[in-house]
């Protein structure tokens, strides 16, 4: 074969060979073919024929000589040159089938080379993923494989690792689009897809990283100044699979470690301190020295503490209370391991107060400073008060009895002071207190009974302190 003078661009990839004698073979072409013809049906005006081939995107035209035409028509040469279509002269002794076989063999060899290069690149990516740096080393290797840059980003778009020349300014709008796609629709119905961006001198692919739940758990981006080859696309997809695998393995490891810490907490509550230390040691963790403070909060709030101290679920044991955590936190008073159960209860009560107040960290000591009633569960205290004072509420002149009881307890059992507060004679007050004692079936001279009645009066009713604060 001979390439005729004035041939067009020769950098077009040949994807297949098509033999056709039609005046318009384009309906049967996909683009990228080397079209072979003897020209038996072509007229003197070759420009429409060449124009249709160029518009379809064929790679070139092979014209056989020695059959219908002794040589390639000059009009065809001029039309091909004007349209930039490569034109080959095919001698009679060269059968079209031989050209087809040669192109097929070259395509097969090219494909094999691509697969070999892709397989080798996947091996290098896998070895990088197994290094101590893990996903960071994988991102660095990916950048070298595509001769560009790469970056690993978290679920919210925060940069976890990136090569120095990463163009992350182009990635931010894509992340917003992918996150919106992740939130819309049923998880089983939305495929995790990548987004490709192309501009002069910059080609970028952003791909989400999802686990078995199909929820997007992160992203990675890769860019290069040149278009990505088929090998590069294969390598990028392989990197996505390795990153997903690393993410799932990491989540499985975290779940296993949290299971161990939950068992350690159970041992601590059972008083098995040394066994708890031994169980925690393989994780590289240690228990704080005594005395320590128990923190209670949402699991997400305590996550930043996991690498530094013992945590289990929504509980953390710390030597010092951290200055700032993102969310409401309850802190116990300093406790020993033998008092861990009490410390957890204190922290839980402080957490409830922090949530109600919209505060950051609330300590149990602060609650204790607000008095005994601040330490009681409001619902439990109210139920206790209702049950204890029910006989007085059911009595006809209950207001006199309840207010008299309040004045009597406020005066610490002194008849004259309590009667003066009520504006009644002390004998009237004695009668009322005798009636209260009979209705309640309690001895008002008992200090324990007085304490219970005082709590009940201040936990329920229009005149209670708890009500006056709410």
MOFEN-V489656 format. One record per pair of residues at least 4 apart in sequence whose ideal C-beta (glycine too) atoms are under 7 Angstrom apart, sorted by the first residue. I is the first residue (numbers start at 1). GAP is how many residues later the second one is. Records with the same first field share a line. If there is no record, write none. Layout:
I: GAP  GAP
//
This chain:
1: 61  87  88  89  93
2: 86  87
3: 4  85
4: 68  73  83  85
6: 71  75
7: 79  80
8: 72  75  76  77  78
9: 75  77
10: 76
12: 47  48
13: 19  46
14: 18  20  45  89
15: 17  18
16: 16  17
17: 16  17  19  82  83  86
18: 7  11  15  17
19: 17  77
20: 5  8  15  17
21: 16  17  19  20
22: 19
23: 18  19  26
24: 28
25: 4  10
26: 26  27  30
29: 4  27  29
31: 25  26  27
32: 25  27
33: 25  26
34: 25  26  28  69
35: 18  23  26  27
36: 26  54  60  63
37: 26
38: 26  29  30
39: 24  29  30
40: 28
42: 4  7
44: 31
46: 4  27  29  30  33
47: 4  32
48: 4
49: 4
50: 4  29  30  33  35
51: 4  32
52: 4
53: 5  8  32
54: 29  31
60: 25  26  28
61: 19  24  26  27
62: 26  28  37
63: 9  13  24  25  26  27
64: 26  28
65: 4  5  6  7  24  25  26  27
66: 4  25  26
67: 25
69: 4
72: 4  5  17
74: 4
75: 4
76: 4
77: 4  10
78: 4
79: 4
80: 5  7
90: 4
94: 4  5
96: 4
97: 4
98: 4
99: 4
100: 4
101: 4
102: 4
103: 4
104: 4
105: 4
106: 4
107: 4
108: 4
109: 4
110: 4
111: 4
112: 4
113: 4
114: 4  116  117
115: 4
116: 4
117: 4  114
118: 4  113  116  117
119: 4
120: 4
121: 4  24  114
122: 4  113  116
123: 4
124: 4  17  21
125: 4  13  16  17  110  113  114  117
126: 4  116
128: 9  10  13
129: 5  9  113  117
131: 6
133: 4
134: 4  112
135: 4  17  26  108  111
136: 4  25
137: 4
138: 4  101  104  105
139: 4  11  12  13  22  24  81
140: 4  23
141: 4
142: 4  8  80  97
143: 5  6  7  20
145: 90
146: 76  78  82  86  89  90
147: 77
148: 74  75  76  77
149: 14  16  17  18  74
150: 13  16  70  71  72
151: 8  10  11  15  17  69  70
152: 8  9  68
153: 4  5  6  7  22  65  66  67  68
154: 4  6  64
155: 61  62  63
157: 15  18
159: 9
162: 4  6
167: 35  56
168: 4
170: 27  34
171: 4  33  35  50
172: 4
173: 4
174: 4  21  23  32
175: 4  31  44
176: 4
177: 4  18
178: 4  17  28  30  38  41
179: 4  37
180: 4
181: 9
182: 33  34
184: 6
185: 4  5
187: 26  27  28
192: 16  18  22  24
194: 11  12  13
195: 11
196: 9
197: 7
198: 5
201: 24
202: 21  23
203: 20  21  23  24  25
204: 17  19
205: 17  23  31
206: 13  15
207: 12  13  33
208: 8  11
209: 8  9  10  11  31  34  35  38
210: 4  5  6  7  34
211: 4  6  33  36  37  40
212: 36
217: 30
218: 29
220: 19  20  23
222: 14
224: 4
228: 4  5
230: 4
231: 4
232: 4
233: 4
234: 4
235: 4
236: 4
237: 4
238: 4
239: 4
240: 4
241: 4
242: 4
243: 4
244: 4
245: 4
246: 4
247: 4
248: 4
249: 4
250: 4
251: 4
252: 4
253: 4
254: 4
255: 4
256: 4
257: 4  26
258: 4
259: 4
260: 4  19  23
261: 4  49  50  51
262: 4  50  51
263: 4  16
264: 4  12  15  16  48
265: 4  47  50
266: 4
267: 5  8  9  12
268: 5  8  69  72
269: 71  72
271: 67
272: 4
273: 4  64
274: 4
275: 4
276: 4  11
277: 4  10
280: 5  6  7
285: 25
287: 23  30
288: 4  21  22  29  30  31
289: 30
290: 46  47
291: 43  44  45
292: 25  26  27  42  43
293: 25  28  38  39  41
294: 21  23  38  41  49  50  52  53
295: 7  21  23  26  34  35  36  52
296: 18  19  34  48  51  52  55
297: 4  5  17  28  30  31  32  33  54
298: 16  29
299: 4  14  15
301: 24  25  26  28
302: 9  12  14
305: 4  6  11  17
306: 5
309: 7  8  9
310: 6  7
311: 4  5
315: 29
318: 4
321: 10  40
325: 4  36
328: 23  26  27  31  32
329: 22  25  31  32
330: 17  18  19  20  21  24  32
331: 16  19  30  32  33
332: 11  14  15  32
333: 13  31  32
335: 4  5  7  8
339: 4
340: 4
341: 4
342: 4
343: 4
344: 4
345: 4
346: 4  18
347: 4  17
348: 4
349: 4  15  18  26
350: 4  12  13  14  17
351: 4
352: 4
353: 4  9  14
354: 5  7  8
357: 5
362: 4
364: 4
365: 4
367: 7  8
368: 7
370: 4
373: 85  86  92  93
376: 4  5
377: 4
378: 4  88
379: 4
380: 4
381: 4  74  78
382: 4  77  78
383: 4
384: 4  72  75
385: 4  71  74  75
386: 4  74
388: 64  68
389: 4  67  71
390: 4
391: 4  48  49
392: 6  9  10  44  47
393: 5
395: 6  44
397: 4
398: 4
399: 4
400: 4  32
401: 4  31  34  35
402: 4  59
403: 4  19
404: 4  18  25  28  29
405: 4  31  48  52
406: 4  51  57
407: 4  11  14  15
408: 5  10  21  25
409: 41  44  45
411: 6  7  10
414: 4
415: 4  11  14  15
416: 4  10
417: 4
418: 4  11
419: 5  6  7  10
422: 7
424: 4  5
426: 4
427: 4
428: 4
429: 4
430: 4
431: 4
432: 4
433: 4  11
434: 4
435: 4
436: 4  8
437: 5  6  7
442: 7
443: 6
444: 5  6
446: 4
447: 4
448: 4
449: 4
450: 4
451: 4
452: 4
453: 4
454: 4
455: 4
456: 4
457: 4  7
458: 6  7  8
459: 5  7
460: 4
461: 6
462: 5
464: 4
465: 4
466: 4
//
